[in-house]
Amino acid sequence: MSLHCYPLAIITEILQSSAPLVSKWKGVYLREGITGLNLGYAGPKPLLSPGQKSQVLAWLKEKNYWNLNELACYLLAQAVWYQTAV
């Protein structure tokens, strides 16, 4: 947007972000191009092992419908502990 002459105030409003953050990423883009905008964040470590994940997915595929409370009970019965980030 900056390259199309949008004012910084408009860009920050559209992106609901701060001017320093927009300026930072504009600089990254100007130095490194589009590849510089790739996030280096790989996400959190998986909470389920590959085996646990396969087991849960197989159980879900057996169902005609999905119910979150039923899934929570199943996970507790299988001793799979899930904790969301706070």
Secondary structure, DSSP 8 states (H G I E B T S, - for coil): -GGGT--HHHHHHHHT--HHHHHHHHHHHHHH-GGGGS--------SS-HHHHHHHHHHHHH-SS--HHHHHHHHHHTT-------
